[in-house]
């Protein structure tokens, strides 16, 4: 029982016996001029208006950015689909080439020539680096 009384006394001292807090807030005392309250309200409304317009502009910019990224992702997806089609066609052609033994030997020969070309190129580049480098 004493706890409840202490709690009420603490609350009363904290809010200076304003019981109107539960009814919607502390009322302004009559000692303040009415113009001052209206001016403060006007400043608060202007501040809120500025914040709302800033947030509106910000959300508009975010929306434009999201739309731009969605268009870019759609283009990238379409390009990936087309490249997938090209790659599957190329793989089908390679399968047809490697089905015959003679074509397989020719492809191996071309691969050996390309490999030997790169090997000779890097050997000469390595030697030139040490000779003139």
FENKAWO-V566664 format. One record per helix or strand of 2 or more residues. SS is the DSSP state (@ for helix, = for strand). FROM is the first residue (numbers start at 1). TO is the last residue. Records with the same first field share a line. If there is no record, write none. Layout:
# FENKAWO-V566664
SS = FROM-TO  FROM-TO
This chain:
# FENKAWO-V566664
@ = 2-15  19-21  34-99  101-132
